[in-house]
């Protein structure tokens, strides 16, 4: 492979590595045992423990309908608790 071809492949690999990662959202509704919405509940949406320190820690409080939404989360699997 020529040096120019190698340089083009190298620059393309850098561009792909630095491209924005897709984002997602999660919406949670908290209800009590009677099915009534729970307002002001603290909801944590965290990636599962992988042995590494996570930089993503997302907390939200439910509104009067018992709902909260976290946006701009990296695509993946999360543990949700309230």
PDB file with SEQRES, HELIX, SHEET and CRYST1 records, atoms N, CA, C and O in Angstrom:
SEQRES   1 A   82  UNK UNK UNK UNK UNK UNK UNK UNK UNK UNK UNK UNK UNK          
SEQRES   2 A   82  UNK UNK UNK UNK UNK UNK UNK UNK UNK UNK UNK UNK UNK          
SEQRES   3 A   82  UNK UNK UNK UNK UNK UNK UNK UNK UNK UNK UNK UNK UNK          
SEQRES   4 A   82  UNK UNK UNK UNK UNK UNK UNK UNK UNK UNK UNK UNK UNK          
SEQRES   5 A   82  UNK UNK UNK UNK UNK UNK UNK UNK UNK UNK UNK UNK UNK          
SEQRES   6 A   82  UNK UNK UNK UNK UNK UNK UNK UNK UNK UNK UNK UNK UNK          
SEQRES   7 A   82  UNK UNK UNK UNK                                              
HELIX    1 AA1 UNK A    3  UNK A   17  1                                  15    
SHEET    1 AA1 2 UNK A  23  UNK A  29  0                                        
SHEET    2 AA1 2 UNK A  67  UNK A  74 -1                                        
SHEET    1 AA2 3 UNK A  57  UNK A  61  0                                        
SHEET    2 AA2 3 UNK A  42  UNK A  47 -1                                        
SHEET    3 AA2 3 UNK A  78  UNK A  81 -1                                        
CRYST1    1.000    1.000    1.000  90.00  90.00  90.00 P 1           1          
ATOM      1  N   UNK A   1       0.856  -1.173   0.000  1.00  0.00           N  
ATOM      2  CA  UNK A   1       0.000   0.000   0.000  1.00  0.00           C  
ATOM      3  C   UNK A   1       0.899   1.232   0.000  1.00  0.00           C  
ATOM      4  O   UNK A   1       1.914   1.271   0.696  1.00  0.00           O  
ATOM      5  N   UNK A   2       0.525   2.216  -0.770  1.00  0.00           N  
ATOM      6  CA  UNK A   2       1.329   3.434  -0.846  1.00  0.00           C  
ATOM      7  C   UNK A   2       1.175   4.256   0.420  1.00  0.00           C  
ATOM      8  O   UNK A   2       0.250   4.037   1.202  1.00  0.00           O  
ATOM      9  N   UNK A   3       2.059   5.179   0.615  1.00  0.00           N  
ATOM     10  CA  UNK A   3       2.004   6.057   1.797  1.00  0.00           C  
ATOM     11  C   UNK A   3       0.744   6.916   1.778  1.00  0.00           C  
ATOM     12  O   UNK A   3       0.158   7.182   2.827  1.00  0.00           O  
ATOM     13  N   UNK A   4       0.330   7.346   0.603  1.00  0.00           N  
ATOM     14  CA  UNK A   4      -0.884   8.163   0.506  1.00  0.00           C  
ATOM     15  C   UNK A   4      -2.105   7.332   0.900  1.00  0.00           C  
ATOM     16  O   UNK A   4      -2.969   7.814   1.633  1.00  0.00           O  
ATOM     17  N   UNK A   5      -2.183   6.101   0.425  1.00  0.00           N  
ATOM     18  CA  UNK A   5      -3.292   5.224   0.799  1.00  0.00           C  
ATOM     19  C   UNK A   5      -3.329   4.955   2.292  1.00  0.00           C  
ATOM     20  O   UNK A   5      -4.398   4.951   2.901  1.00  0.00           O  
ATOM     21  N   UNK A   6      -2.156   4.731   2.884  1.00  0.00           N  
ATOM     22  CA  UNK A   6      -2.087   4.509   4.324  1.00  0.00           C  
ATOM     23  C   UNK A   6      -2.532   5.750   5.076  1.00  0.00           C  
ATOM     24  O   UNK A   6      -3.257   5.641   6.065  1.00  0.00           O  
ATOM     25  N   UNK A   7      -2.114   6.929   4.628  1.00  0.00           N  
ATOM     26  CA  UNK A   7      -2.486   8.187   5.290  1.00  0.00           C  
ATOM     27  C   UNK A   7      -3.993   8.397   5.230  1.00  0.00           C  
ATOM     28  O   UNK A   7      -4.598   8.838   6.207  1.00  0.00           O  
ATOM     29  N   UNK A   8      -4.607   8.081   4.081  1.00  0.00           N  
ATOM     30  CA  UNK A   8      -6.058   8.232   3.956  1.00  0.00           C  
ATOM     31  C   UNK A   8      -6.775   7.281   4.904  1.00  0.00           C  
ATOM     32  O   UNK A   8      -7.730   7.690   5.563  1.00  0.00           O  
ATOM     33  N   UNK A   9      -6.345   6.026   4.992  1.00  0.00           N  
ATOM     34  CA  UNK A   9      -6.958   5.070   5.921  1.00  0.00           C  
ATOM     35  C   UNK A   9      -6.783   5.515   7.362  1.00  0.00           C  
ATOM     36  O   UNK A   9      -7.708   5.390   8.165  1.00  0.00           O  
ATOM     37  N   UNK A  10      -5.617   6.030   7.698  1.00  0.00           N  
ATOM     38  CA  UNK A  10      -5.348   6.486   9.060  1.00  0.00           C  
ATOM     39  C   UNK A  10      -6.265   7.651   9.429  1.00  0.00           C  
ATOM     40  O   UNK A  10      -6.836   7.660  10.520  1.00  0.00           O  
ATOM     41  N   UNK A  11      -6.414   8.628   8.542  1.00  0.00           N  
ATOM     42  CA  UNK A  11      -7.287   9.777   8.805  1.00  0.00           C  
ATOM     43  C   UNK A  11      -8.757   9.357   8.882  1.00  0.00           C  
ATOM     44  O   UNK A  11      -9.513   9.910   9.681  1.00  0.00           O  
ATOM     45  N   UNK A  12      -9.164   8.397   8.072  1.00  0.00           N  
ATOM     46  CA  UNK A  12     -10.544   7.903   8.125  1.00  0.00           C  
ATOM     47  C   UNK A  12     -10.810   7.211   9.462  1.00  0.00           C  
ATOM     48  O   UNK A  12     -11.886   7.370  10.037  1.00  0.00           O  
ATOM     49  N   UNK A  13      -9.839   6.446   9.960  1.00  0.00           N  
ATOM     50  CA  UNK A  13      -9.999   5.766  11.254  1.00  0.00           C  
ATOM     51  C   UNK A  13     -10.125   6.780  12.376  1.00  0.00           C  
ATOM     52  O   UNK A  13     -10.923   6.581  13.292  1.00  0.00           O  
ATOM     53  N   UNK A  14      -9.371   7.846  12.333  1.00  0.00           N  
ATOM     54  CA  UNK A  14      -9.461   8.895  13.359  1.00  0.00           C  
ATOM     55  C   UNK A  14     -10.830   9.561  13.297  1.00  0.00           C  
ATOM     56  O   UNK A  14     -11.434   9.816  14.339  1.00  0.00           O  
ATOM     57  N   UNK A  15     -11.325   9.846  12.111  1.00  0.00           N  
ATOM     58  CA  UNK A  15     -12.634  10.494  11.958  1.00  0.00           C  
ATOM     59  C   UNK A  15     -13.747   9.627  12.525  1.00  0.00           C  
ATOM     60  O   UNK A  15     -14.653  10.142  13.180  1.00  0.00           O  
ATOM     61  N   UNK A  16     -13.696   8.317  12.285  1.00  0.00           N  
ATOM     62  CA  UNK A  16     -14.714   7.410  12.816  1.00  0.00           C  
ATOM     63  C   UNK A  16     -14.632   7.335  14.330  1.00  0.00           C  
ATOM     64  O   UNK A  16     -15.665   7.321  14.999  1.00  0.00           O  
ATOM     65  N   UNK A  17     -13.443   7.287  14.880  1.00  0.00           N  
ATOM     66  CA  UNK A  17     -13.268   7.197  16.334  1.00  0.00           C  
ATOM     67  C   UNK A  17     -13.762   8.440  17.037  1.00  0.00           C  
ATOM     68  O   UNK A  17     -14.215   8.360  18.178  1.00  0.00           O  
ATOM     69  N   UNK A  18     -13.687   9.603  16.379  1.00  0.00           N  
ATOM     70  CA  UNK A  18     -14.080  10.843  17.011  1.00  0.00           C  
ATOM     71  C   UNK A  18     -15.494  11.279  16.649  1.00  0.00           C  
ATOM     72  O   UNK A  18     -15.925  12.348  17.082  1.00  0.00           O  
ATOM     73  N   UNK A  19     -16.225  10.496  15.877  1.00  0.00           N  
ATOM     74  CA  UNK A  19     -17.585  10.869  15.513  1.00  0.00           C  
ATOM     75  C   UNK A  19     -18.479  10.797  16.741  1.00  0.00           C  
ATOM     76  O   UNK A  19     -18.229   9.996  17.642  1.00  0.00           O  
ATOM     77  N   UNK A  20     -19.523  11.629  16.787  1.00  0.00           N  
ATOM     78  CA  UNK A  20     -20.396  11.638  17.957  1.00  0.00           C  
ATOM     79  C   UNK A  20     -21.067  10.275  18.175  1.00  0.00           C  
ATOM     80  O   UNK A  20     -21.508   9.625  17.227  1.00  0.00           O  
ATOM     81  N   UNK A  21     -21.131   9.871  19.416  1.00  0.00           N  
ATOM     82  CA  UNK A  21     -21.786   8.614  19.756  1.00  0.00           C  
ATOM     83  C   UNK A  21     -23.298   8.821  19.782  1.00  0.00           C  
ATOM     84  O   UNK A  21     -23.758   9.889  20.185  1.00  0.00           O  
ATOM     85  N   UNK A  22     -24.084   7.825  19.360  1.00  0.00           N  
ATOM     86  CA  UNK A  22     -25.540   7.976  19.410  1.00  0.00           C  
ATOM     87  C   UNK A  22     -26.014   8.095  20.852  1.00  0.00           C  
ATOM     88  O   UNK A  22     -25.425   7.509  21.760  1.00  0.00           O  
ATOM     89  N   UNK A  23     -27.069   8.847  21.050  1.00  0.00           N  
ATOM     90  CA  UNK A  23     -27.635   9.070  22.382  1.00  0.00           C  
ATOM     91  C   UNK A  23     -29.065   8.552  22.418  1.00  0.00           C  
ATOM     92  O   UNK A  23     -29.717   8.418  21.383  1.00  0.00           O  
ATOM     93  N   UNK A  24     -29.541   8.264  23.615  1.00  0.00           N  
ATOM     94  CA  UNK A  24     -30.898   7.799  23.798  1.00  0.00           C  
ATOM     95  C   UNK A  24     -31.516   8.435  25.025  1.00  0.00           C  
ATOM     96  O   UNK A  24     -30.916   9.306  25.654  1.00  0.00           O  
ATOM     97  N   UNK A  25     -32.709   7.999  25.362  1.00  0.00           N  
ATOM     98  CA  UNK A  25     -33.426   8.526  26.523  1.00  0.00           C  
ATOM     99  C   UNK A  25     -34.164   7.386  27.207  1.00  0.00           C  
ATOM    100  O   UNK A  25     -34.440   6.351  26.602  1.00  0.00           O  
ATOM    101  N   UNK A  26     -34.473   7.595  28.462  1.00  0.00           N  
ATOM    102  CA  UNK A  26     -35.302   6.643  29.204  1.00  0.00           C  
ATOM    103  C   UNK A  26     -36.349   7.446  29.975  1.00  0.00           C  
ATOM    104  O   UNK A  26     -36.040   8.459  30.602  1.00  0.00           O  
ATOM    105  N   UNK A  27     -37.589   6.971  29.914  1.00  0.00           N  
ATOM    106  CA  UNK A  27     -38.680   7.579  30.676  1.00  0.00           C  
ATOM    107  C   UNK A  27     -39.186   6.540  31.665  1.00  0.00           C  
ATOM    108  O   UNK A  27     -39.418   5.383  31.314  1.00  0.00           O  
ATOM    109  N   UNK A  28     -39.355   6.984  32.926  1.00  0.00           N  
ATOM    110  CA  UNK A  28     -39.749   6.084  34.007  1.00  0.00           C  
ATOM    111  C   UNK A  28     -41.020   6.628  34.649  1.00  0.00           C  
ATOM    112  O   UNK A  28     -41.153   7.835  34.850  1.00  0.00           O  
ATOM    113  N   UNK A  29     -41.953   5.734  34.969  1.00  0.00           N  
ATOM    114  CA  UNK A  29     -43.147   6.112  35.727  1.00  0.00           C  
ATOM    115  C   UNK A  29     -43.148   5.290  37.006  1.00  0.00           C  
ATOM    116  O   UNK A  29     -43.091   4.061  36.966  1.00  0.00           O  
ATOM    117  N   UNK A  30     -43.213   5.982  38.148  1.00  0.00           N  
ATOM    118  CA  UNK A  30     -43.203   5.332  39.456  1.00  0.00           C  
ATOM    119  C   UNK A  30     -44.627   5.367  40.007  1.00  0.00           C  
ATOM    120  O   UNK A  30     -45.251   6.425  40.092  1.00  0.00           O  
ATOM    121  N   UNK A  31     -45.129   4.177  40.381  1.00  0.00           N  
ATOM    122  CA  UNK A  31     -46.472   4.078  40.981  1.00  0.00           C  
ATOM    123  C   UNK A  31     -46.386   3.300  42.280  1.00  0.00           C  
ATOM    124  O   UNK A  31     -45.463   2.514  42.490  1.00  0.00           O  
ATOM    125  N   UNK A  32     -47.365   3.531  43.155  1.00  0.00           N  
ATOM    126  CA  UNK A  32     -47.409   2.784  44.408  1.00  0.00           C  
ATOM    127  C   UNK A  32     -48.187   1.479  44.193  1.00  0.00           C  
ATOM    128  O   UNK A  32     -48.578   1.161  43.070  1.00  0.00           O  
ATOM    129  N   UNK A  33     -48.408   0.725  45.284  1.00  0.00           N  
ATOM    130  CA  UNK A  33     -49.068  -0.585  45.168  1.00  0.00           C  
ATOM    131  C   UNK A  33     -50.508  -0.485  44.696  1.00  0.00           C  
ATOM    132  O   UNK A  33     -51.059  -1.450  44.165  1.00  0.00           O  
ATOM    133  N   UNK A  34     -51.119   0.675  44.886  1.00  0.00           N  
ATOM    134  CA  UNK A  34     -52.493   0.864  44.419  1.00  0.00           C  
ATOM    135  C   UNK A  34     -52.548   1.402  42.991  1.00  0.00           C  
ATOM    136  O   UNK A  34     -53.634   1.596  42.445  1.00  0.00           O  
ATOM    137  N   UNK A  35     -51.379   1.644  42.379  1.00  0.00           N  
ATOM    138  CA  UNK A  35     -51.339   2.148  41.012  1.00  0.00           C  
ATOM    139  C   UNK A  35     -51.353   3.666  40.917  1.00  0.00           C  
ATOM    140  O   UNK A  35     -51.477   4.217  39.823  1.00  0.00           O  
ATOM    141  N   UNK A  36     -51.225   4.353  42.060  1.00  0.00           N  
ATOM    142  CA  UNK A  36     -51.207   5.814  42.054  1.00  0.00           C  
ATOM    143  C   UNK A  36     -49.801   6.324  41.756  1.00  0.00           C  
ATOM    144  O   UNK A  36     -48.821   5.728  42.205  1.00  0.00           O  
ATOM    145  N   UNK A  37     -49.688   7.432  40.997  1.00  0.00           N  
ATOM    146  CA  UNK A  37     -48.357   7.969  40.702  1.00  0.00           C  
ATOM    147  C   UNK A  37     -47.684   8.502  41.964  1.00  0.00           C  
ATOM    148  O   UNK A  37     -48.336   9.060  42.847  1.00  0.00           O  
ATOM    149  N   UNK A  38     -46.374   8.320  42.027  1.00  0.00           N  
ATOM    150  CA  UNK A  38     -45.586   8.799  43.164  1.00  0.00           C  
ATOM    151  C   UNK A  38     -44.780  10.011  42.683  1.00  0.00           C  
ATOM    152  O   UNK A  38     -43.890   9.886  41.841  1.00  0.00           O  
ATOM    153  N   UNK A  39     -45.112  11.187  43.236  1.00  0.00           N  
ATOM    154  CA  UNK A  39     -44.363  12.389  42.866  1.00  0.00           C  
ATOM    155  C   UNK A  39     -43.163  12.555  43.785  1.00  0.00           C  
ATOM    156  O   UNK A  39     -43.157  12.074  44.918  1.00  0.00           O  
ATOM    157  N   UNK A  40     -42.143  13.246  43.274  1.00  0.00           N  
ATOM    158  CA  UNK A  40     -40.915  13.539  44.022  1.00  0.00           C  
ATOM    159  C   UNK A  40     -40.088  12.294  44.349  1.00  0.00           C  
ATOM    160  O   UNK A  40     -39.230  12.346  45.230  1.00  0.00           O  
ATOM    161  N   UNK A  41     -40.326  11.188  43.664  1.00  0.00           N  
ATOM    162  CA  UNK A  41     -39.485   9.998  43.859  1.00  0.00           C  
ATOM    163  C   UNK A  41     -38.145  10.229  43.166  1.00  0.00           C  
ATOM    164  O   UNK A  41     -38.103  10.750  42.052  1.00  0.00           O  
ATOM    165  N   UNK A  42     -37.061   9.845  43.816  1.00  0.00           N  
ATOM    166  CA  UNK A  42     -35.736   9.977  43.227  1.00  0.00           C  
ATOM    167  C   UNK A  42     -35.449   8.713  42.413  1.00  0.00           C  
ATOM    168  O   UNK A  42     -35.483   7.601  42.941  1.00  0.00           O  
ATOM    169  N   UNK A  43     -35.166   8.899  41.129  1.00  0.00           N  
ATOM    170  CA  UNK A  43     -34.907   7.788  40.215  1.00  0.00           C  
ATOM    171  C   UNK A  43     -33.454   7.876  39.762  1.00  0.00           C  
ATOM    172  O   UNK A  43     -32.998   8.927  39.311  1.00  0.00           O  
ATOM    173  N   UNK A  44     -32.734   6.769  39.885  1.00  0.00           N  
ATOM    174  CA  UNK A  44     -31.347   6.693  39.420  1.00  0.00           C  
ATOM    175  C   UNK A  44     -31.292   5.805  38.186  1.00  0.00           C  
ATOM    176  O   UNK A  44     -31.844   4.705  38.162  1.00  0.00           O  
ATOM    177  N   UNK A  45     -30.614   6.309  37.164  1.00  0.00           N  
ATOM    178  CA  UNK A  45     -30.427   5.576  35.913  1.00  0.00           C  
ATOM    179  C   UNK A  45     -28.922   5.470  35.708  1.00  0.00           C  
ATOM    180  O   UNK A  45     -28.275   6.445  35.326  1.00  0.00           O  
ATOM    181  N   UNK A  46     -28.362   4.287  35.960  1.00  0.00           N  
ATOM    182  CA  UNK A  46     -26.914   4.095  35.915  1.00  0.00           C  
ATOM    183  C   UNK A  46     -26.545   2.888  35.067  1.00  0.00           C  
ATOM    184  O   UNK A  46     -27.300   1.917  35.002  1.00  0.00           O  
ATOM    185  N   UNK A  47     -25.387   2.943  34.416  1.00  0.00           N  
ATOM    186  CA  UNK A  47     -24.919   1.755  33.701  1.00  0.00           C  
ATOM    187  C   UNK A  47     -24.625   0.643  34.692  1.00  0.00           C  
ATOM    188  O   UNK A  47     -24.277   0.927  35.838  1.00  0.00           O  
ATOM    189  N   UNK A  48     -24.755  -0.620  34.286  1.00  0.00           N  
ATOM    190  CA  UNK A  48     -24.436  -1.714  35.201  1.00  0.00           C  
ATOM    191  C   UNK A  48     -22.961  -1.676  35.595  1.00  0.00           C  
ATOM    192  O   UNK A  48     -22.128  -1.159  34.851  1.00  0.00           O  
ATOM    193  N   UNK A  49     -22.651  -2.213  36.743  1.00  0.00           N  
ATOM    194  CA  UNK A  49     -21.274  -2.229  37.245  1.00  0.00           C  
ATOM    195  C   UNK A  49     -20.412  -3.072  36.318  1.00  0.00           C  
ATOM    196  O   UNK A  49     -20.709  -4.236  36.048  1.00  0.00           O  
ATOM    197  N   UNK A  50     -19.345  -2.459  35.840  1.00  0.00           N  
ATOM    198  CA  UNK A  50     -18.455  -3.166  34.925  1.00  0.00           C  
ATOM    199  C   UNK A  50     -17.070  -3.344  35.513  1.00  0.00           C  
ATOM    200  O   UNK A  50     -16.178  -3.862  34.841  1.00  0.00           O  
ATOM    201  N   UNK A  51     -16.871  -2.925  36.758  1.00  0.00           N  
ATOM    202  CA  UNK A  51     -15.552  -3.013  37.364  1.00  0.00           C  
ATOM    203  C   UNK A  51     -14.756  -1.736  37.197  1.00  0.00           C  
ATOM    204  O   UNK A  51     -13.755  -1.532  37.884  1.00  0.00           O  
ATOM    205  N   UNK A  52     -15.192  -0.869  36.286  1.00  0.00           N  
ATOM    206  CA  UNK A  52     -14.520   0.422  36.080  1.00  0.00           C  
ATOM    207  C   UNK A  52     -15.369   1.522  36.709  1.00  0.00           C  
ATOM    208  O   UNK A  52     -16.573   1.354  36.905  1.00  0.00           O  
ATOM    209  N   UNK A  53     -14.750   2.616  37.013  1.00  0.00           N  
ATOM    210  CA  UNK A  53     -15.485   3.751  37.564  1.00  0.00           C  
ATOM    211  C   UNK A  53     -16.283   4.386  36.440  1.00  0.00           C  
ATOM    212  O   UNK A  53     -15.737   4.717  35.387  1.00  0.00           O  
ATOM    213  N   UNK A  54     -17.583   4.555  36.670  1.00  0.00           N  
ATOM    214  CA  UNK A  54     -18.458   5.115  35.649  1.00  0.00           C  
ATOM    215  C   UNK A  54     -18.531   6.623  35.790  1.00  0.00           C  
ATOM    216  O   UNK A  54     -18.577   7.151  36.901  1.00  0.00           O  
ATOM    217  N   UNK A  55     -18.542   7.307  34.670  1.00  0.00           N  
ATOM    218  CA  UNK A  55     -18.694   8.759  34.676  1.00  0.00           C  
ATOM    219  C   UNK A  55     -20.148   9.156  34.450  1.00  0.00           C  
ATOM    220  O   UNK A  55     -20.478  10.340  34.512  1.00  0.00           O  
ATOM    221  N   UNK A  56     -21.015   8.191  34.192  1.00  0.00           N  
ATOM    222  CA  UNK A  56     -22.420   8.491  33.948  1.00  0.00           C  
ATOM    223  C   UNK A  56     -23.205   8.155  35.206  1.00  0.00           C  
ATOM    224  O   UNK A  56     -23.290   6.992  35.599  1.00  0.00           O  
ATOM    225  N   UNK A  57     -23.768   9.154  35.825  1.00  0.00           N  
ATOM    226  CA  UNK A  57     -24.654   8.963  36.967  1.00  0.00           C  
ATOM    227  C   UNK A  57     -25.801   9.931  36.782  1.00  0.00           C  
ATOM    228  O   UNK A  57     -25.598  11.144  36.828  1.00  0.00           O  
ATOM    229  N   UNK A  58     -26.979   9.429  36.576  1.00  0.00           N  
ATOM    230  CA  UNK A  58     -28.116  10.267  36.251  1.00  0.00           C  
ATOM    231  C   UNK A  58     -29.219  10.085  37.272  1.00  0.00           C  
ATOM    232  O   UNK A  58     -29.678   8.973  37.529  1.00  0.00           O  
ATOM    233  N   UNK A  59     -29.632  11.192  37.844  1.00  0.00           N  
ATOM    234  CA  UNK A  59     -30.701  11.196  38.838  1.00  0.00           C  
ATOM    235  C   UNK A  59     -31.763  12.179  38.374  1.00  0.00           C  
ATOM    236  O   UNK A  59     -31.453  13.269  37.893  1.00  0.00           O  
ATOM    237  N   UNK A  60     -33.020  11.780  38.525  1.00  0.00           N  
ATOM    238  CA  UNK A  60     -34.118  12.710  38.265  1.00  0.00           C  
ATOM    239  C   UNK A  60     -35.201  12.476  39.311  1.00  0.00           C  
ATOM    240  O   UNK A  60     -35.245  11.422  39.945  1.00  0.00           O  
ATOM    241  N   UNK A  61     -36.074  13.465  39.488  1.00  0.00           N  
ATOM    242  CA  UNK A  61     -37.225  13.340  40.392  1.00  0.00           C  
ATOM    243  C   UNK A  61     -38.484  13.299  39.554  1.00  0.00           C  
ATOM    244  O   UNK A  61     -38.609  13.998  38.549  1.00  0.00           O  
ATOM    245  N   UNK A  62     -39.423  12.457  39.992  1.00  0.00           N  
ATOM    246  CA  UNK A  62     -40.677  12.342  39.256  1.00  0.00           C  
ATOM    247  C   UNK A  62     -41.538  13.583  39.470  1.00  0.00           C  
ATOM    248  O   UNK A  62     -41.458  14.245  40.505  1.00  0.00           O  
ATOM    249  N   UNK A  63     -42.366  13.884  38.464  1.00  0.00           N  
ATOM    250  CA  UNK A  63     -43.296  15.006  38.553  1.00  0.00           C  
ATOM    251  C   UNK A  63     -44.600  14.538  39.198  1.00  0.00           C  
ATOM    252  O   UNK A  63     -44.664  13.435  39.740  1.00  0.00           O  
ATOM    253  N   UNK A  64     -45.628  15.364  39.144  1.00  0.00           N  
ATOM    254  CA  UNK A  64     -46.906  15.020  39.801  1.00  0.00           C  
ATOM    255  C   UNK A  64     -47.569  13.794  39.180  1.00  0.00           C  
ATOM    256  O   UNK A  64     -48.414  13.166  39.817  1.00  0.00           O  
ATOM    257  N   UNK A  65     -47.197  13.439  37.934  1.00  0.00           N  
ATOM    258  CA  UNK A  65     -47.762  12.241  37.303  1.00  0.00           C  
ATOM    259  C   UNK A  65     -46.898  11.007  37.565  1.00  0.00           C  
ATOM    260  O   UNK A  65     -47.191   9.927  37.052  1.00  0.00           O  
ATOM    261  N   UNK A  66     -45.813  11.164  38.375  1.00  0.00           N  
ATOM    262  CA  UNK A  66     -44.937  10.049  38.700  1.00  0.00           C  
ATOM    263  C   UNK A  66     -43.918   9.729  37.623  1.00  0.00           C  
ATOM    264  O   UNK A  66     -43.312   8.658  37.639  1.00  0.00           O  
ATOM    265  N   UNK A  67     -43.723  10.655  36.679  1.00  0.00           N  
ATOM    266  CA  UNK A  67     -42.869  10.410  35.520  1.00  0.00           C  
ATOM    267  C   UNK A  67     -41.622  11.294  35.544  1.00  0.00           C  
ATOM    268  O   UNK A  67     -41.677  12.454  35.952  1.00  0.00           O  
ATOM    269  N   UNK A  68     -40.504  10.729  35.101  1.00  0.00           N  
ATOM    270  CA  UNK A  68     -39.302  11.519  34.839  1.00  0.00           C  
ATOM    271  C   UNK A  68     -38.589  10.933  33.629  1.00  0.00           C  
ATOM    272  O   UNK A  68     -38.705   9.741  33.341  1.00  0.00           O  
ATOM    273  N   UNK A  69     -37.851  11.784  32.926  1.00  0.00           N  
ATOM    274  CA  UNK A  69     -37.135  11.381  31.714  1.00  0.00           C  
ATOM    275  C   UNK A  69     -35.695  11.830  31.803  1.00  0.00           C  
ATOM    276  O   UNK A  69     -35.413  12.956  32.211  1.00  0.00           O  
ATOM    277  N   UNK A  70     -34.775  10.945  31.419  1.00  0.00           N  
ATOM    278  CA  UNK A  70     -33.354  11.294  31.288  1.00  0.00           C  
ATOM    279  C   UNK A  70     -32.999  11.219  29.809  1.00  0.00           C  
ATOM    280  O   UNK A  70     -33.191  10.189  29.163  1.00  0.00           O  
ATOM    281  N   UNK A  71     -32.484  12.314  29.288  1.00  0.00           N  
ATOM    282  CA  UNK A  71     -32.095  12.406  27.875  1.00  0.00           C  
ATOM    283  C   UNK A  71     -30.579  12.353  27.746  1.00  0.00           C  
ATOM    284  O   UNK A  71     -29.853  12.407  28.739  1.00  0.00           O  
ATOM    285  N   UNK A  72     -30.124  12.249  26.524  1.00  0.00           N  
ATOM    286  CA  UNK A  72     -28.697  12.297  26.183  1.00  0.00           C  
ATOM    287  C   UNK A  72     -27.870  11.230  26.877  1.00  0.00           C  
ATOM    288  O   UNK A  72     -26.732  11.479  27.274  1.00  0.00           O  
ATOM    289  N   UNK A  73     -28.438  10.047  27.024  1.00  0.00           N  
ATOM    290  CA  UNK A  73     -27.692   8.923  27.594  1.00  0.00           C  
ATOM    291  C   UNK A  73     -26.984   8.168  26.481  1.00  0.00           C  
ATOM    292  O   UNK A  73     -27.570   7.959  25.419  1.00  0.00           O  
ATOM    293  N   UNK A  74     -25.748   7.756  26.693  1.00  0.00           N  
ATOM    294  CA  UNK A  74     -25.107   6.898  25.699  1.00  0.00           C  
ATOM    295  C   UNK A  74     -25.921   5.614  25.533  1.00  0.00           C  
ATOM    296  O   UNK A  74     -26.452   5.078  26.506  1.00  0.00           O  
ATOM    297  N   UNK A  75     -26.015   5.131  24.306  1.00  0.00           N  
ATOM    298  CA  UNK A  75     -26.776   3.914  24.040  1.00  0.00           C  
ATOM    299  C   UNK A  75     -26.153   2.763  24.833  1.00  0.00           C  
ATOM    300  O   UNK A  75     -24.935   2.586  24.821  1.00  0.00           O  
ATOM    301  N   UNK A  76     -26.988   1.983  25.520  1.00  0.00           N  
ATOM    302  CA  UNK A  76     -26.479   0.863  26.289  1.00  0.00           C  
ATOM    303  C   UNK A  76     -27.534   0.334  27.227  1.00  0.00           C  
ATOM    304  O   UNK A  76     -28.719   0.637  27.092  1.00  0.00           O  
ATOM    305  N   UNK A  77     -27.088  -0.463  28.184  1.00  0.00           N  
ATOM    306  CA  UNK A  77     -27.946  -1.071  29.197  1.00  0.00           C  
ATOM    307  C   UNK A  77     -27.777  -0.296  30.491  1.00  0.00           C  
ATOM    308  O   UNK A  77     -26.663   0.090  30.847  1.00  0.00           O  
ATOM    309  N   UNK A  78     -28.880  -0.066  31.198  1.00  0.00           N  
ATOM    310  CA  UNK A  78     -28.851   0.700  32.439  1.00  0.00           C  
ATOM    311  C   UNK A  78     -29.629  -0.020  33.527  1.00  0.00           C  
ATOM    312  O   UNK A  78     -30.552  -0.787  33.251  1.00  0.00           O  
ATOM    313  N   UNK A  79     -29.239   0.241  34.770  1.00  0.00           N  
ATOM    314  CA  UNK A  79     -29.988  -0.191  35.947  1.00  0.00           C  
ATOM    315  C   UNK A  79     -30.807   0.998  36.410  1.00  0.00           C  
ATOM    316  O   UNK A  79     -30.277   2.101  36.545  1.00  0.00           O  
ATOM    317  N   UNK A  80     -32.090   0.789  36.653  1.00  0.00           N  
ATOM    318  CA  UNK A  80     -32.976   1.865  37.073  1.00  0.00           C  
ATOM    319  C   UNK A  80     -33.551   1.498  38.434  1.00  0.00           C  
ATOM    320  O   UNK A  80     -34.080   0.401  38.612  1.00  0.00           O  
ATOM    321  N   UNK A  81     -33.449   2.422  39.402  1.00  0.00           N  
ATOM    322  CA  UNK A  81     -34.109   2.194  40.687  1.00  0.00           C  
ATOM    323  C   UNK A  81     -34.666   3.506  41.203  1.00  0.00           C  
ATOM    324  O   UNK A  81     -34.192   4.586  40.853  1.00  0.00           O  
ATOM    325  N   UNK A  82     -35.685   3.388  42.047  1.00  0.00           N  
ATOM    326  CA  UNK A  82     -36.355   4.576  42.601  1.00  0.00           C  
ATOM    327  C   UNK A  82     -36.447   4.441  44.104  1.00  0.00           C  
ATOM    328  O   UNK A  82     -36.975   5.329  44.773  1.00  0.00           O  
TER     329      UNK A  82                                                      
END                                                                             
